[in-house]
């Protein structure tokens, strides 16, 4: 069977391209399993500093595979499907490496959730973000309500969910959940977005992501303790010493990840 995720690694970027164009990259059980597997592999690949997700064909992802879900007869099977699909969101959020969604066409339903699970979102001006769940009698899933309400006021998210709002890339940018608008190939725009991250001190990225992902959990006291613990570790790294030396010599630092 043809791979549903095409993975390529170049210049410290792992590009995971969804390969179900005829199904608009909908989230079949096989797609979910393969994407989780590939994400874990590139997380453990020392060559990789940034991960980019994109879709083939006309869309980023149309969301859940309704044909698959419609053929499930038993509640336990539905529960298994939803649990595994939710694991996809959890996997992306918990990766130490930054993940960029490069979105063109529709990111609809769970496809919107998948894009929002990423740390950054670069969108082609054709991109549309659809809260399409209520049109099929469902609620937003794969963490979309929580992920969106961490960036957008909850009252606005409620309105979007209740009305099945379709948002343009421009509105997503103005609302703050799209980081960059692309005037060219959206993957190329995402690659350019990733360059400063690739050239930065990679050890800091995982800690910044960790701290920001726990802002809702940590008290101020806990956050300060975690910052102090991490900072003491980073102050002893070669990258910190190189950064200080580069500052004194008025040149760009050459970080090694050590």
C-alpha positions in Angstrom: 0.0 0.0 0.0 1.2 3.5 -0.9 2.6 5.5 2.0 0.1 8.0 3.4 2.9 10.2 4.8 5.9 11.1 2.6 8.8 12.1 4.8 11.9 13.9 3.6 14.8 15.4 5.6 16.8 18.3 4.3 18.9 21.0 6.1 17.6 20.0 9.5 14.0 20.1 8.5 11.7 17.0 8.4 9.0 17.6 5.9 6.0 15.3 6.5 3.6 15.6 3.6 0.1 14.1 3.8 -0.4 11.8 0.8 -4.2 11.2 0.5 -5.0 13.8 -2.0 -8.1 12.1 -3.4 -9.5 11.9 0.1 -8.4 15.5 0.8 -5.9 14.1 3.4 -8.7 13.0 5.7 -7.7 11.2 9.0 -8.2 7.5 8.4 -7.0 5.1 11.1 -4.1 4.2 8.9 -3.2 7.8 8.2 -3.3 8.5 12.0 -1.0 5.6 12.8 1.5 6.4 10.1 1.6 10.1 11.0 2.2 9.3 14.7 4.9 6.8 13.8 6.7 9.3 11.5 6.5 12.1 14.0 8.1 9.9 16.7 10.9 8.9 14.2 11.8 12.4 13.3 11.6 13.5 16.9 14.4 11.0 17.6 16.5 11.9 14.5 19.4 14.1 15.6 19.6 15.7 12.1 16.1 17.2 12.6 15.6 20.6 14.3 12.2 21.5 12.9 9.2 19.5 11.6 6.9 20.9 8.8 3.5 19.3 8.1 1.8 20.0 4.8 -0.9 18.4 2.6 -0.8 17.2 -1.0 -3.5 17.9 -3.6 -6.2 20.6 -3.0 -6.1 20.7 0.8 -4.2 20.5 4.0 -6.7 18.2 5.6 -10.5 17.8 5.4 -10.6 16.3 8.9 -12.0 13.0 10.1 -12.6 10.3 7.5 -16.4 10.2 7.7 -16.5 7.1 5.4 -14.4 5.2 8.0 -16.4 6.5 11.0 -19.7 5.8 9.3 -18.7 2.1 8.9 -18.0 1.6 12.6 -20.9 -0.1 14.3 -19.8 -0.6 17.8 -19.3 2.1 20.5 -16.0 0.5 21.6 -14.6 0.8 18.0 -15.6 4.5 17.9 -14.0 5.0 21.3 -10.8 3.4 20.0 -10.8 5.6 16.9 -11.3 8.8 18.9 -8.7 7.8 21.5 -6.1 7.2 18.8 -7.0 10.4 16.9 -6.7 12.3 20.1 -3.2 10.8 20.6 -2.2 12.5 17.4 -2.8 15.9 18.9 -1.1 14.9 22.1 2.0 13.6 20.2 2.4 16.9 18.2 2.0 19.1 21.3 4.4 17.0 23.4 7.2 16.8 20.9 10.3 18.6 22.0 10.9 19.9 18.5 8.9 22.7 17.0 6.2 21.8 14.5 5.1 24.1 11.7 1.8 23.6 9.8 2.1 24.8 6.2 -1.6 25.1 5.2 -3.1 25.5 1.8 -6.7 25.0 0.8 -9.0 23.7 3.5 -8.0 22.8 7.1 -11.5 21.6 8.1 -12.8 20.0 11.2 -10.1 17.8 12.7 -7.8 19.1 10.0 -8.2 22.5 11.7 -7.4 20.8 15.0 -4.3 19.2 13.5 -3.0 22.6 12.3 -3.7 24.2 15.7 -1.8 21.5 17.5 1.4 22.7 15.7 3.5 25.4 17.3 3.4 27.7 14.3 1.0 28.0 11.4 2.0 29.4 8.0 -0.9 29.8 5.6 -1.3 30.2 1.9 -3.8 33.0 1.1 -6.1 30.3 -0.3 -6.3 28.6 3.1 -9.7 28.2 4.8 -10.2 27.1 8.4 -13.6 25.5 8.9 -15.3 24.8 12.2 -17.5 22.3 10.3 -18.4 19.9 13.1 -22.0 21.1 13.8 -22.9 20.6 10.2 -22.6 16.8 10.8 -24.0 16.9 14.4 -20.7 16.7 16.2 -18.6 18.9 18.5 -15.0 20.1 17.8 -12.6 17.4 18.7 -8.9 16.6 18.8 -8.5 19.4 21.3 -9.6 22.2 19.0 -11.6 24.2 21.5 -8.7 24.2 24.0 -6.1 24.9 21.4 -8.0 27.8 19.9 -9.1 29.3 23.2 -5.5 29.5 24.3 -5.1 32.1 21.5 -8.6 33.5 21.0 -11.1 34.7 23.5 -13.4 31.8 24.5 -16.6 33.8 23.6 -15.3 34.1 20.0 -14.5 30.4 19.9 -18.0 29.6 21.1 -19.5 31.7 18.3 -17.3 30.0 15.7 -18.2 26.5 16.9 -21.9 27.3 17.2 -22.1 28.8 13.7 -19.7 26.5 11.8 -17.5 29.5 11.0 -15.2 29.3 8.0 -12.2 31.7 8.4 -10.0 33.0 5.7 -6.2 33.0 6.0 -6.3 36.8 6.4 -8.8 36.6 9.3 -6.7 33.8 10.9 -3.7 36.1 10.7 -5.5 39.1 12.1 -6.9 37.0 14.9 -3.5 35.7 15.8 -3.6 32.0 15.2 -1.9 32.2 11.8 1.8 33.3 12.2 2.6 34.1 8.6 0.7 34.6 5.3 2.4 33.1 2.2 2.5 34.8 -1.2 4.3 31.9 -2.7 4.7 28.1 -2.2 3.5 27.6 1.3 6.1 25.0 2.1 8.9 27.4 1.0 7.4 30.1 3.2 7.3 27.6 6.1 11.0 26.7 5.4 12.0 30.4 5.5 10.0 30.8 8.7 12.0 27.8 10.2 15.5 29.2 9.3 16.0 31.3 12.5 15.0 28.3 14.6 17.4 26.0 12.8 20.2 28.5 13.2 19.4 29.1 16.9 20.5 27.2 20.0 18.3 24.1 19.7 18.5 23.2 23.4 16.5 26.3 24.3 13.7 25.6 21.9 12.5 22.4 23.7 12.5 24.2 27.1 10.6 27.3 25.7 8.0 24.9 24.2 7.8 23.0 27.5 7.3 26.1 29.7 4.7 27.6 27.4 2.8 24.4 27.1 2.5 24.3 30.9 1.5 27.9 31.6 -2.1 26.7 32.4 -0.8 24.1 34.8 2.1 25.8 36.6 1.6 28.3 39.4 3.9 31.3 39.3 6.1 29.7 42.0 6.4 26.5 40.0 7.1 28.4 36.8 9.9 30.3 38.5 11.3 27.0 39.9 11.3 25.4 36.5 12.9 28.5 34.8 15.6 28.5 37.4 16.3 24.8 37.0 16.5 25.0 33.2 18.5 28.2 33.2 21.2 26.8 35.6 21.5 23.9 33.1 21.8 26.1 30.0 24.3 28.4 31.7 26.7 25.5 31.6 26.4 24.7 27.9 28.8 25.3 25.1 26.0 27.2 23.2 25.8 29.7 26.0 29.5 30.2 26.1 29.5 30.6 22.3 26.7 33.1 22.4 28.5 35.2 25.0 31.7 35.1 23.0 29.9 36.0 19.8 28.3 39.0 21.5 31.7 40.2 22.7 33.3 39.7 19.3 30.3 41.3 17.5 29.6 38.4 15.2 26.8 35.9 14.7 27.0 32.9 17.0 27.7 29.4 15.7 25.6 27.1 17.9 26.4 23.4 18.0 23.5 22.2 20.1 25.9 21.2 22.9 
